[in-house]
C-alpha cells in the first residue's frame, strides 16, 4: 500500500475538485445552453475527466470552449462538438459503437460512459497506444482500441448501432456505411476546406443523409484519400 503525505494528497484532491467545478460549468454554459438535452450525454460529460486527456501543459484550458492540440498535429474536439455528435448517435447502454479517430481517447470515454460496447480505431500508433493505456487506467478498459486505418471499419465486430468519425473525410467511406445495422446512425464530418457534419440514418432499404452544422476537423488520412 502506498501512503501519500497528507498535504500532497489534499492538494491534489483540491485540484480535482477545481476541475470538477470547471467541468460542471462547461456542461451548463457550453452544452446545455446550446440545446443539448440527452441526459446520458450531459451526465457523461459531467463525469469524464477531460483534463486528463489533454497534454499536461494544456490542463488549465481543458474545459475551455474550443479544441486543443494533443500532439502529432492532431486535436481533441471542442466539448460542444463532442456533445452534439454523441447526441446525434442516440445510443444507450445496449448500443454497439464504432469510433474512427481515437485521438486522445476523450470521445471514446464519453461513449463508454453511455454504452457498454465501444470500439475505436486510430491511424497514428503512438496516439492509439497512449489512448488505450489512459482509457485502461481510468476504468474504461472495456473500450477496444486498435491502431490502423479506420477506412474499412472493424468487420469482426460489425454491425454497429452507431458509427462516429472524428476526422473529416472527402467522402463517406462505403465500408463504414455497410457496417451499420438497419436503423443505425452514423455521424461524420464531410468535406475538405469547408466541411459539414452529416448524420446518416440507415433504414431497411435506404440511407437518409442530413447536414447538421458546418464544422472544422483534421483530415481523415489513409485509404479514403486515394479514392
Ligand atoms: N476523437 C478524438 C479526436 C480526434 S482528432 C478525441 O476525442 O481526442 C482525429 C483523429 O483521427 C486523429 O488522431 C487522427 O490521427 C485520426 N485519423 C485520421 N485518419 C484516420 C483513419 N483513416 N483511421 C483512423 N484514425 C484516423
Boltz pocket constraint, residues with backbone or C-beta under 6 A from the ligand:
constraints:
  - pocket:
      binder: B
      contacts: [[A, 70], [A, 74], [A, 75], [A, 76], [A, 77], [A, 100], [A, 101], [A, 102], [A, 103], [A, 104], [A, 105], [A, 106], [A, 107], [A, 108], [A, 121], [A, 122], [A, 123], [A, 124], [A, 127], [A, 148], [A, 149], [A, 150], [A, 151], [A, 166], [A, 167], [A, 218], [A, 219], [A, 220], [A, 221], [A, 222], [A, 223]]
      max_distance: 6.0
